Amino acid sequence: MKTVSAKLQWVPPEKGGRQAPPLGSRYSTVARFKQQQDTWYEEAWSLVVEWSELPDVSLVHHVNVRFLVENAPESLLVMGNSFELMEGARVVAVGVIV
């Protein structure tokens, strides 16, 4: 499966994000890509986010991302494409493929 680098900005808790970035080195949740803003809930795809270092003090995180399943639209994983990580209806991080 295709794996790409991304830059994530975790949403701080005071703006509706998580209390803290996930523990460990891997996290998986539903992603909403820029092209899917109006239809993402009809065809949602989960991303696996992996990292080797903690986010910096401004909650910026350099990560690798891939889809959780094999038949996902890997054409969305192109440089410059932006996405949001969702927990239910809540945006917990925004990212861009680098």
Secondary structure, DSSP 8 states (H G I E B T S, - for coil): ---EEEEEEE--GGGT--SS--SSSEEEEEEEEGGGTTTTTTS-EEEEEE-SS---TT-EEEEEEEESSTTS-GGG--TT-EEEEEETTEEEEEEEE-
